[in-house]
Amino acid sequence: MSFIYLGIGSNKGNKLSNIKEALKYLKEKIQITRVSSLYLTEPVDIEGEWFINCVLEAKTEKQPLKVLEELLEIEKGMGRMRTKKKRPRVIDLDFLLYDDKIIKEEGLIIPHPRLHTRRFVLIPLREINPQFFHPLLKKSVNEILKNLKDNHRVIKFT
């Protein structure tokens, strides 16, 4: 079994319902072990309203490309159109980590190439795994956050 981490976000429609629906679909595909709190987050390089985001940890026996395929199927099934970049999203499922592996294949880069630059991912990741150590940068989540240039707001959603 491998541990994976996924980022989930929505900034279009009923954002809270979209996150809950995505979690329901993900539970059918992977064994979710932890889910962070929900966070209201300022959009980064995307038009539209603020996002609701979270990060989850799960276990799977599936290979990385199969996991990615299933994430894209869920997004499509929930109405995500990948026609233009930087547009509002009903749902956004980001494949952040697969164990401590470094993967570069067509269509898939792990760790996620912007993981270490995004406060809206790092804060919920630290919440569920404070021991996280970036496999490529060889830095802890606290070290990364301490030197982070991203000043976009991330507010715990209650």
N, C-alpha and C positions, 0 to 999 in steps of 0.2 A: 504494500500500500504506500502510496505517495501522498505527501501533504501538499495542498495547493492553496493559494490565496487569490481571491477575486475581489475586484472593486465593483461596486454597483452604484449607479447614479441615475437620476431622472430629473429633468427640468421642464417637462411638458405634460400637460394634462393633470390628472390627480396623481401627483408625485408619490405620495405615501402609498396609495393603492398600487401604483406601478412597482414600487420596491417590494411590497408584500407578494404581489403576483409573481415577480421574478424569483423570489425566494421559494415560493411554492413549486415552480417549475424546476429550479435547481435541485431541490430535495428529491426529485424524481430521478436525477441524473448522477448525483454525487452524495456522499455521506457528510453532511455539514456538521462540524464539531463546535464551531464558535462563530458568533456574529457580533460585530461591534455595535455600539450605540449608533443611532442615526444622527447625521450632522447636516445642518443647513450650511451650504457652502457657496461662496461667491464664484460665479463662472470664471474659468480660466481659458482665454482664447476661444470662447464660444459665445454666440449671441443668445439672448433670452434671459429668462428668469433665473433666480438662484436655484441650485440643485439641492436635492436631498441625496446624501451619499452614505455608504457604509462599506465595510470590508468584511469578508468572511473567510474562515479557514475550513477546509474540507479534506477528506481522504478519498482517494480514488485509485483504482487499478488501471484506469484508462491512460493511454498514451497522450502526450500533450496535444498533438494535432486533433485527436478525437475530442478532447475536452473543448478545444477551440471551435471545432465544427458544431458541437452542441450549444455553445454559448451563442454563436451566430444564428443558429436555428431558433433559440429562445427569443433573441432580439427581433428577428424577422416575424416570428409568431405574435409578438406583442406590438407589431406595427412600426418597428424602427426601419426607416428608409435610409440606406447608405448612398444617397445620391449626391449630396453636397456636404463638404466638411464645415465645421464651425456652425452647425445649425442646432436648434433645440432638439432634445432627444426624449422620447417616451421612456426608453431604457438604454443604459449603456453598461455593458458587462466587460470589464477589463481583466484579462488574464495577467496577474501580477507576478506570481512565483509558482514554480513547480519544484518542490523540495529545495535544495540549494544548487540546482542545476543551472547552467548557462547554455541557452539554446538559441541558435540563429538558423532559422529555416525560412523558406519563402512564406511570408504571411504571418510568421510567429517569431517574436523576439522575447526571450525571458532571461533575466528579469525584465519586466515591462520597461521600455527605454526611458520613460519619464517618471517612473516610480519615485526616484530620489529627488525630484524637483517639485513634487506636488504635495503641499500641506494637507489637502483634502483626502489624500491617500495615507500619508504617513501618520497622521494623528489617530485615525481609527485602527490602523495596523499596529501601532504601539499599544493601543488599548487592549487588543486581543493577544498580542505577542510582544511584550516589552523586551524580550531577549532577541528580537529580530536582528539579524546581521546580514547586510547586503552581500550576496555572494560575489559580485563583481567588484564593488568598491571596497570591500573588506572593512565596512564601518557599521556601527550599531545605529539603530533608528534614532537614538538620542543624539549621537554625533551628527547625523545627517540633519536632524531638525535644528540643532544648535547653529549650524552654518547655512541654513536654508535662506535663499534670497526671495522666495515666494512669500509675499505679504497679503495674499488673498485671505479673507476672513473665513473661519471655520468655527461654527457655533453648534454646541451639542443641542440636538433637537429633543424637546420634551413633550 
